[in-house]
């Protein structure tokens, strides 16, 4: 099983939210078709055409 799939399963389980690696989350969002728009400082904002909510 690939690292991406393992990370996705861990995220969807919802039991390790506090310990989830930020880099893994960014990779999942990139592979899901989200686009990164950098905010100020350490803010990362992801958006996707057809999805009303943004991920901040």
N, CA, C and O atoms as a Tripos MOL2 file, in Angstrom:
@<TRIPOS>MOLECULE
protein
  224   223    56     0     0
PROTEIN
NO_CHARGES

@<TRIPOS>ATOM
      1 N           0.8480   -1.1680    0.0000 N.3       1 UNK1
      2 CA          0.0000    0.0000    0.0000 C.3       1 UNK1
      3 C           0.9000    1.2390    0.0000 C.2       1 UNK1
      4 O           1.8770    1.2940    0.7470 O.2       1 UNK1
      5 N           0.5800    2.2230   -0.8250 N.am      2 UNK2
      6 CA          1.4130    3.4060   -0.9390 C.3       2 UNK2
      7 C           1.2860    4.3000    0.2940 C.2       2 UNK2
      8 O           0.3280    4.1940    1.0610 O.2       2 UNK2
      9 N           2.2610    5.1730    0.4660 N.am      3 UNK3
     10 CA          2.2380    6.1020    1.5940 C.3       3 UNK3
     11 C           1.0050    7.0040    1.5160 C.2       3 UNK3
     12 O           0.4070    7.3370    2.5390 O.2       3 UNK3
     13 N           0.6310    7.3950    0.2970 N.am      4 UNK4
     14 CA         -0.5520    8.2390    0.1090 C.3       4 UNK4
     15 C          -1.8090    7.5340    0.6110 C.2       4 UNK4
     16 O          -2.6160    8.1320    1.3230 O.2       4 UNK4
     17 N          -1.9750    6.2790    0.2470 N.am      5 UNK5
     18 CA         -3.1600    5.5250    0.6890 C.3       5 UNK5
     19 C          -3.1670    5.3370    2.1980 C.2       5 UNK5
     20 O          -4.2150    5.4540    2.8330 O.2       5 UNK5
     21 N          -2.0040    5.0470    2.7770 N.am      6 UNK6
     22 CA         -1.9240    4.8770    4.2250 C.3       6 UNK6
     23 C          -2.3120    6.1790    4.9300 C.2       6 UNK6
     24 O          -3.0630    6.1670    5.9060 O.2       6 UNK6
     25 N          -1.7990    7.2860    4.4300 N.am      7 UNK7
     26 CA         -2.1120    8.5810    5.0320 C.3       7 UNK7
     27 C          -3.5910    8.9060    4.8940 C.2       7 UNK7
     28 O          -4.2110    9.4110    5.8300 O.2       7 UNK7
     29 N          -4.1470    8.6200    3.7430 N.am      8 UNK8
     30 CA         -5.5650    8.8920    3.5110 C.3       8 UNK8
     31 C          -6.4410    8.0620    4.4440 C.2       8 UNK8
     32 O          -7.4070    8.5800    5.0050 O.2       8 UNK8
     33 N          -6.1210    6.7950    4.6160 N.am      9 UNK9
     34 CA         -6.8870    5.9450    5.5280 C.3       9 UNK9
     35 C          -6.7860    6.4540    6.9620 C.2       9 UNK9
     36 O          -7.7820    6.4850    7.6850 O.2       9 UNK9
     37 N          -5.5730    6.8560    7.3780 N.am     10 UNK10
     38 CA         -5.4020    7.4050    8.7290 C.3      10 UNK10
     39 C          -6.2310    8.6630    8.9160 C.2      10 UNK10
     40 O          -6.8510    8.8480    9.9630 O.2      10 UNK10
     41 N          -6.2460    9.5280    7.9120 N.am     11 UNK11
     42 CA         -7.0160   10.7710    7.9900 C.3      11 UNK11
     43 C          -8.5100   10.4870    8.0660 C.2      11 UNK11
     44 O          -9.2210   11.1020    8.8610 O.2      11 UNK11
     45 N          -8.9840    9.5710    7.2530 N.am     12 UNK12
     46 CA        -10.4140    9.2690    7.2140 C.3      12 UNK12
     47 C         -10.8890    8.5170    8.4590 C.2      12 UNK12
     48 O         -12.0740    8.5600    8.7890 O.2      12 UNK12
     49 N          -9.9820    7.8330    9.1500 N.am     13 UNK13
     50 CA        -10.3450    7.1810   10.4080 C.3      13 UNK13
     51 C         -10.7380    8.2130   11.4540 C.2      13 UNK13
     52 O         -11.6110    7.9570   12.2820 O.2      13 UNK13
     53 N         -10.1000    9.3750   11.4210 N.am     14 UNK14
     54 CA        -10.4240   10.4560   12.3410 C.3      14 UNK14
     55 C          -9.8900   10.2960   13.7400 C.2      14 UNK14
     56 O         -10.2300   11.0860   14.6210 O.2      14 UNK14
     57 N          -9.0650    9.3010   13.9700 N.am     15 UNK15
     58 CA         -8.5460    9.0620   15.3210 C.3      15 UNK15
     59 C          -7.1840    9.7080   15.5530 C.2      15 UNK15
     60 O          -6.7230    9.7780   16.6920 O.2      15 UNK15
     61 N          -6.5380   10.1780   14.4940 N.am     16 UNK16
     62 CA         -5.1870   10.7190   14.6580 C.3      16 UNK16
     63 C          -5.0820   12.1540   14.1590 C.2      16 UNK16
     64 O          -4.0190   12.5630   13.6940 O.2      16 UNK16
     65 N          -6.1550   12.9210   14.2460 N.am     17 UNK17
     66 CA         -6.1500   14.2860   13.7370 C.3      17 UNK17
     67 C          -5.0550   15.1400   14.3560 C.2      17 UNK17
     68 O          -4.3990   15.9020   13.6460 O.2      17 UNK17
     69 N          -4.8440   15.0310   15.6510 N.am     18 UNK18
     70 CA         -3.8560   15.8600   16.3350 C.3      18 UNK18
     71 C          -2.4310   15.4680   15.9540 C.2      18 UNK18
     72 O          -1.5190   16.2880   16.0600 O.2      18 UNK18
     73 N          -2.2280   14.2480   15.5190 N.am     19 UNK19
     74 CA         -0.8830   13.7690   15.1900 C.3      19 UNK19
     75 C          -0.6610   13.5850   13.6950 C.2      19 UNK19
     76 O           0.2910   12.9200   13.2860 O.2      19 UNK19
     77 N          -1.5230   14.1620   12.8880 N.am     20 UNK20
     78 CA         -1.4140   13.9730   11.4450 C.3      20 UNK20
     79 C          -0.3700   14.9320   10.8810 C.2      20 UNK20
     80 O          -0.3890   16.1230   11.1910 O.2      20 UNK20
     81 N           0.5240   14.4280   10.0690 N.am     21 UNK21
     82 CA          1.6010   15.2230    9.4980 C.3      21 UNK21
     83 C           1.0560   16.2240    8.4780 C.2      21 UNK21
     84 O           0.3100   15.8510    7.5730 O.2      21 UNK21
     85 N           1.4300   17.4880    8.6300 N.am     22 UNK22
     86 CA          0.9400   18.5420    7.7480 C.3      22 UNK22
     87 C           1.3610   18.3060    6.2960 C.2      22 UNK22
     88 O           0.5860   18.5650    5.3760 O.2      22 UNK22
     89 N           2.5630   17.8250    6.0930 N.am     23 UNK23
     90 CA          3.0430   17.5310    4.7420 C.3      23 UNK23
     91 C           2.2130   16.4540    4.0630 C.2      23 UNK23
     92 O           1.9420   16.5350    2.8650 O.2      23 UNK23
     93 N           1.8080   15.4420    4.8310 N.am     24 UNK24
     94 CA          0.9580   14.3810    4.2840 C.3      24 UNK24
     95 C          -0.4090   14.9290    3.8880 C.2      24 UNK24
     96 O          -0.9580   14.5620    2.8500 O.2      24 UNK24
     97 N          -0.9560   15.8150    4.7280 N.am     25 UNK25
     98 CA         -2.2460   16.4270    4.4100 C.3      25 UNK25
     99 C          -2.1490   17.2580    3.1300 C.2      25 UNK25
    100 O          -3.0390   17.1910    2.2810 O.2      25 UNK25
    101 N          -1.0900   18.0280    2.9860 N.am     26 UNK26
    102 CA         -0.8960   18.8300    1.7710 C.3      26 UNK26
    103 C          -0.7950   17.9320    0.5390 C.2      26 UNK26
    104 O          -1.3380   18.2540   -0.5170 O.2      26 UNK26
    105 N          -0.1020   16.8130    0.6810 N.am     27 UNK27
    106 CA          0.0410   15.8720   -0.4380 C.3      27 UNK27
    107 C          -1.3160   15.2810   -0.8370 C.2      27 UNK27
    108 O          -1.6110   15.1540   -2.0260 O.2      27 UNK27
    109 N          -2.1270   14.9250    0.1380 N.am     28 UNK28
    110 CA         -3.4640   14.3870   -0.1380 C.3      28 UNK28
    111 C          -4.3110   15.4160   -0.8700 C.2      28 UNK28
    112 O          -4.9860   15.0880   -1.8460 O.2      28 UNK28
    113 N          -4.2770   16.6600   -0.4030 N.am     29 UNK29
    114 CA         -5.0670   17.7160   -1.0440 C.3      29 UNK29
    115 C          -4.5950   17.9810   -2.4650 C.2      29 UNK29
    116 O          -5.4120   18.1820   -3.3640 O.2      29 UNK29
    117 N          -3.2820   17.9840   -2.6750 N.am     30 UNK30
    118 CA         -2.7430   18.1650   -4.0310 C.3      30 UNK30
    119 C          -3.2150   17.0630   -4.9640 C.2      30 UNK30
    120 O          -3.6320   17.3370   -6.0890 O.2      30 UNK30
    121 N          -3.1530   15.8220   -4.5070 N.am     31 UNK31
    122 CA         -3.5730   14.6820   -5.3250 C.3      31 UNK31
    123 C          -5.0770   14.6620   -5.5660 C.2      31 UNK31
    124 O          -5.5440   14.0760   -6.5420 O.2      31 UNK31
    125 N          -5.8480   15.3110   -4.6660 N.am     32 UNK32
    126 CA         -7.3040   15.3690   -4.8160 C.3      32 UNK32
    127 C          -7.7340   16.5110   -5.7290 C.2      32 UNK32
    128 O          -8.9270   16.7190   -5.9480 O.2      32 UNK32
    129 N          -6.7620   17.2500   -6.2610 N.am     33 UNK33
    130 CA         -7.0860   18.2960   -7.2240 C.3      33 UNK33
    131 C          -7.2510   19.6900   -6.6390 C.2      33 UNK33
    132 O          -7.6930   20.6040   -7.3350 O.2      33 UNK33
    133 N          -6.9020   19.8630   -5.3690 N.am     34 UNK34
    134 CA         -6.9740   21.1820   -4.7580 C.3      34 UNK34
    135 C          -5.7510   21.9970   -5.1590 C.2      34 UNK34
    136 O          -4.6800   21.4440   -5.4130 O.2      34 UNK34
    137 N          -5.9190   23.3120   -5.2130 N.am     35 UNK35
    138 CA         -4.8500   24.2250   -5.5680 C.3      35 UNK35
    139 C          -4.4600   25.0310   -4.3370 C.2      35 UNK35
    140 O          -5.3220   25.4850   -3.5840 O.2      35 UNK35
    141 N          -3.1710   25.2050   -4.1390 N.am     36 UNK36
    142 CA         -2.6640   25.9440   -2.9980 C.3      36 UNK36
    143 C          -2.5550   27.4190   -3.3450 C.2      36 UNK36
    144 O          -1.9860   27.7890   -4.3720 O.2      36 UNK36
    145 N          -3.1010   28.2500   -2.4810 N.am     37 UNK37
    146 CA         -2.9300   29.6970   -2.5800 C.3      37 UNK37
    147 C          -2.3350   30.1310   -1.2520 C.2      37 UNK37
    148 O          -3.0040   30.0820   -0.2190 O.2      37 UNK37
    149 N          -1.0900   30.5510   -1.2790 N.am     38 UNK38
    150 CA         -0.4160   30.9240   -0.0390 C.3      38 UNK38
    151 C          -1.0320   32.1660    0.5610 C.2      38 UNK38
    152 O          -1.3320   33.1320   -0.1410 O.2      38 UNK38
    153 N          -1.2130   32.1310    1.8470 N.am     39 UNK39
    154 CA         -1.6970   33.2860    2.5780 C.3      39 UNK39
    155 C          -0.5260   33.9690    3.2540 C.2      39 UNK39
    156 O           0.6270   33.7480    2.8860 O.2      39 UNK39
    157 N          -0.8140   34.7830    4.2240 N.am     40 UNK40
    158 CA          0.2390   35.4930    4.9450 C.3      40 UNK40
    159 C           0.8740   34.5690    5.9760 C.2      40 UNK40
    160 O           0.1910   33.7710    6.6170 O.2      40 UNK40
    161 N           2.1680   34.6860    6.1240 N.am     41 UNK41
    162 CA          2.8770   33.8820    7.1140 C.3      41 UNK41
    163 C           2.7990   32.4040    6.8070 C.2      41 UNK41
    164 O           3.1540   31.9640    5.7140 O.2      41 UNK41
    165 N           2.3400   31.6510    7.7660 N.am     42 UNK42
    166 CA          2.2890   30.1940    7.5980 C.3      42 UNK42
    167 C           0.9230   29.7190    7.1220 C.2      42 UNK42
    168 O           0.6620   28.5160    7.1110 O.2      42 UNK42
    169 N           0.0540   30.6330    6.7300 N.am     43 UNK43
    170 CA         -1.2790   30.2520    6.2530 C.3      43 UNK43
    171 C          -1.1850   29.5610    4.8930 C.2      43 UNK43
    172 O          -0.4960   30.0330    3.9890 O.2      43 UNK43
    173 N          -1.8720   28.4600    4.7680 N.am     44 UNK44
    174 CA         -1.9980   27.7440    3.5050 C.3      44 UNK44
    175 C          -3.4900   27.6450    3.2180 C.2      44 UNK44
    176 O          -4.2560   27.1730    4.0590 O.2      44 UNK44
    177 N          -3.8990   28.0800    2.0560 N.am     45 UNK45
    178 CA         -5.3100   28.0460    1.6930 C.3      45 UNK45
    179 C          -5.4550   27.1890    0.4430 C.2      45 UNK45
    180 O          -4.8430   27.4670   -0.5890 O.2      45 UNK45
    181 N          -6.2680   26.1480    0.5480 N.am     46 UNK46
    182 CA         -6.5200   25.2600   -0.5760 C.3      46 UNK46
    183 C          -7.9300   25.4860   -1.0890 C.2      46 UNK46
    184 O          -8.8710   25.6540   -0.3130 O.2      46 UNK46
    185 N          -8.0620   25.4880   -2.4250 N.am     47 UNK47
    186 CA         -9.3770   25.6240   -3.0290 C.3      47 UNK47
    187 C          -9.4580   24.7230   -4.2530 C.2      47 UNK47
    188 O          -8.4500   24.2610   -4.7870 O.2      47 UNK47
    189 N         -10.6970   24.4940   -4.6740 N.am     48 UNK48
    190 CA        -10.9230   23.6340   -5.8300 C.3      48 UNK48
    191 C         -12.1740   24.1070   -6.5460 C.2      48 UNK48
    192 O         -13.1810   24.4120   -5.9060 O.2      48 UNK48
    193 N         -12.1190   24.1690   -7.8350 N.am     49 UNK49
    194 CA        -13.2620   24.5490   -8.6630 C.3      49 UNK49
    195 C         -14.4320   23.6180   -8.3560 C.2      49 UNK49
    196 O         -14.2820   22.3960   -8.3710 O.2      49 UNK49
    197 N         -15.5830   24.1950   -8.0800 N.am     50 UNK50
    198 CA        -16.7700   23.4080   -7.8000 C.3      50 UNK50
    199 C         -16.9860   23.1050   -6.3190 C.2      50 UNK50
    200 O         -18.0200   22.5570   -5.9360 O.2      50 UNK50
    201 N         -16.0000   23.4660   -5.4840 N.am     51 UNK51
    202 CA        -16.1220   23.2770   -4.0350 C.3      51 UNK51
    203 C         -16.2430   24.6680   -3.4050 C.2      51 UNK51
    204 O         -15.3290   25.4850   -3.5210 O.2      51 UNK51
    205 N         -17.3660   24.9350   -2.7430 N.am     52 UNK52
    206 CA        -17.6100   26.2650   -2.2120 C.3      52 UNK52
    207 C         -16.7070   26.6080   -1.0440 C.2      52 UNK52
    208 O         -16.2550   27.7470   -0.9250 O.2      52 UNK52
    209 N         -16.4400   25.6500   -0.1880 N.am     53 UNK53
    210 CA        -15.6220   25.8950    0.9990 C.3      53 UNK53
    211 C         -14.1380   25.9010    0.6400 C.2      53 UNK53
    212 O         -13.7060   25.1750   -0.2550 O.2      53 UNK53
    213 N         -13.3700   26.7190    1.3380 N.am     54 UNK54
    214 CA        -11.9270   26.6620    1.2000 C.3      54 UNK54
    215 C         -11.3690   25.9780    2.4400 C.2      54 UNK54
    216 O         -11.9960   25.9850    3.4990 O.2      54 UNK54
    217 N         -10.1980   25.3940    2.3020 N.am     55 UNK55
    218 CA         -9.5280   24.7540    3.4410 C.3      55 UNK55
    219 C          -8.4110   25.6720    3.8800 C.2      55 UNK55
    220 O          -7.5110   26.0000    3.1070 O.2      55 UNK55
    221 N          -8.4820   26.0740    5.1160 N.am     56 UNK56
    222 CA         -7.5240   27.0360    5.6530 C.3      56 UNK56
    223 C          -6.7720   26.3890    6.7910 C.2      56 UNK56
    224 O          -5.9070   27.0210    7.3970 O.2      56 UNK56
@<TRIPOS>BOND
     1     1     2 1
     2     2     3 1
     3     3     4 2
     4     3     5 am
     5     5     6 1
     6     6     7 1
     7     7     8 2
     8     7     9 am
     9     9    10 1
    10    10    11 1
    11    11    12 2
    12    11    13 am
    13    13    14 1
    14    14    15 1
    15    15    16 2
    16    15    17 am
    17    17    18 1
    18    18    19 1
    19    19    20 2
    20    19    21 am
    21    21    22 1
    22    22    23 1
    23    23    24 2
    24    23    25 am
    25    25    26 1
    26    26    27 1
    27    27    28 2
    28    27    29 am
    29    29    30 1
    30    30    31 1
    31    31    32 2
    32    31    33 am
    33    33    34 1
    34    34    35 1
    35    35    36 2
    36    35    37 am
    37    37    38 1
    38    38    39 1
    39    39    40 2
    40    39    41 am
    41    41    42 1
    42    42    43 1
    43    43    44 2
    44    43    45 am
    45    45    46 1
    46    46    47 1
    47    47    48 2
    48    47    49 am
    49    49    50 1
    50    50    51 1
    51    51    52 2
    52    51    53 am
    53    53    54 1
    54    54    55 1
    55    55    56 2
    56    55    57 am
    57    57    58 1
    58    58    59 1
    59    59    60 2
    60    59    61 am
    61    61    62 1
    62    62    63 1
    63    63    64 2
    64    63    65 am
    65    65    66 1
    66    66    67 1
    67    67    68 2
    68    67    69 am
    69    69    70 1
    70    70    71 1
    71    71    72 2
    72    71    73 am
    73    73    74 1
    74    74    75 1
    75    75    76 2
    76    75    77 am
    77    77    78 1
    78    78    79 1
    79    79    80 2
    80    79    81 am
    81    81    82 1
    82    82    83 1
    83    83    84 2
    84    83    85 am
    85    85    86 1
    86    86    87 1
    87    87    88 2
    88    87    89 am
    89    89    90 1
    90    90    91 1
    91    91    92 2
    92    91    93 am
    93    93    94 1
    94    94    95 1
    95    95    96 2
    96    95    97 am
    97    97    98 1
    98    98    99 1
    99    99   100 2
   100    99   101 am
   101   101   102 1
   102   102   103 1
   103   103   104 2
   104   103   105 am
   105   105   106 1
   106   106   107 1
   107   107   108 2
   108   107   109 am
   109   109   110 1
   110   110   111 1
   111   111   112 2
   112   111   113 am
   113   113   114 1
   114   114   115 1
   115   115   116 2
   116   115   117 am
   117   117   118 1
   118   118   119 1
   119   119   120 2
   120   119   121 am
   121   121   122 1
   122   122   123 1
   123   123   124 2
   124   123   125 am
   125   125   126 1
   126   126   127 1
   127   127   128 2
   128   127   129 am
   129   129   130 1
   130   130   131 1
   131   131   132 2
   132   131   133 am
   133   133   134 1
   134   134   135 1
   135   135   136 2
   136   135   137 am
   137   137   138 1
   138   138   139 1
   139   139   140 2
   140   139   141 am
   141   141   142 1
   142   142   143 1
   143   143   144 2
   144   143   145 am
   145   145   146 1
   146   146   147 1
   147   147   148 2
   148   147   149 am
   149   149   150 1
   150   150   151 1
   151   151   152 2
   152   151   153 am
   153   153   154 1
   154   154   155 1
   155   155   156 2
   156   155   157 am
   157   157   158 1
   158   158   159 1
   159   159   160 2
   160   159   161 am
   161   161   162 1
   162   162   163 1
   163   163   164 2
   164   163   165 am
   165   165   166 1
   166   166   167 1
   167   167   168 2
   168   167   169 am
   169   169   170 1
   170   170   171 1
   171   171   172 2
   172   171   173 am
   173   173   174 1
   174   174   175 1
   175   175   176 2
   176   175   177 am
   177   177   178 1
   178   178   179 1
   179   179   180 2
   180   179   181 am
   181   181   182 1
   182   182   183 1
   183   183   184 2
   184   183   185 am
   185   185   186 1
   186   186   187 1
   187   187   188 2
   188   187   189 am
   189   189   190 1
   190   190   191 1
   191   191   192 2
   192   191   193 am
   193   193   194 1
   194   194   195 1
   195   195   196 2
   196   195   197 am
   197   197   198 1
   198   198   199 1
   199   199   200 2
   200   199   201 am
   201   201   202 1
   202   202   203 1
   203   203   204 2
   204   203   205 am
   205   205   206 1
   206   206   207 1
   207   207   208 2
   208   207   209 am
   209   209   210 1
   210   210   211 1
   211   211   212 2
   212   211   213 am
   213   213   214 1
   214   214   215 1
   215   215   216 2
   216   215   217 am
   217   217   218 1
   218   218   219 1
   219   219   220 2
   220   219   221 am
   221   221   222 1
   222   222   223 1
   223   223   224 2
@<TRIPOS>SUBSTRUCTURE
     1 UNK1         2 RESIDUE 1 A UNK
     2 UNK2         6 RESIDUE 1 A UNK
     3 UNK3        10 RESIDUE 1 A UNK
     4 UNK4        14 RESIDUE 1 A UNK
     5 UNK5        18 RESIDUE 1 A UNK
     6 UNK6        22 RESIDUE 1 A UNK
     7 UNK7        26 RESIDUE 1 A UNK
     8 UNK8        30 RESIDUE 1 A UNK
     9 UNK9        34 RESIDUE 1 A UNK
    10 UNK10       38 RESIDUE 1 A UNK
    11 UNK11       42 RESIDUE 1 A UNK
    12 UNK12       46 RESIDUE 1 A UNK
    13 UNK13       50 RESIDUE 1 A UNK
    14 UNK14       54 RESIDUE 1 A UNK
    15 UNK15       58 RESIDUE 1 A UNK
    16 UNK16       62 RESIDUE 1 A UNK
    17 UNK17       66 RESIDUE 1 A UNK
    18 UNK18       70 RESIDUE 1 A UNK
    19 UNK19       74 RESIDUE 1 A UNK
    20 UNK20       78 RESIDUE 1 A UNK
    21 UNK21       82 RESIDUE 1 A UNK
    22 UNK22       86 RESIDUE 1 A UNK
    23 UNK23       90 RESIDUE 1 A UNK
    24 UNK24       94 RESIDUE 1 A UNK
    25 UNK25       98 RESIDUE 1 A UNK
    26 UNK26      102 RESIDUE 1 A UNK
    27 UNK27      106 RESIDUE 1 A UNK
    28 UNK28      110 RESIDUE 1 A UNK
    29 UNK29      114 RESIDUE 1 A UNK
    30 UNK30      118 RESIDUE 1 A UNK
    31 UNK31      122 RESIDUE 1 A UNK
    32 UNK32      126 RESIDUE 1 A UNK
    33 UNK33      130 RESIDUE 1 A UNK
    34 UNK34      134 RESIDUE 1 A UNK
    35 UNK35      138 RESIDUE 1 A UNK
    36 UNK36      142 RESIDUE 1 A UNK
    37 UNK37      146 RESIDUE 1 A UNK
    38 UNK38      150 RESIDUE 1 A UNK
    39 UNK39      154 RESIDUE 1 A UNK
    40 UNK40      158 RESIDUE 1 A UNK
    41 UNK41      162 RESIDUE 1 A UNK
    42 UNK42      166 RESIDUE 1 A UNK
    43 UNK43      170 RESIDUE 1 A UNK
    44 UNK44      174 RESIDUE 1 A UNK
    45 UNK45      178 RESIDUE 1 A UNK
    46 UNK46      182 RESIDUE 1 A UNK
    47 UNK47      186 RESIDUE 1 A UNK
    48 UNK48      190 RESIDUE 1 A UNK
    49 UNK49      194 RESIDUE 1 A UNK
    50 UNK50      198 RESIDUE 1 A UNK
    51 UNK51      202 RESIDUE 1 A UNK
    52 UNK52      206 RESIDUE 1 A UNK
    53 UNK53      210 RESIDUE 1 A UNK
    54 UNK54      214 RESIDUE 1 A UNK
    55 UNK55      218 RESIDUE 1 A UNK
    56 UNK56      222 RESIDUE 1 A UNK
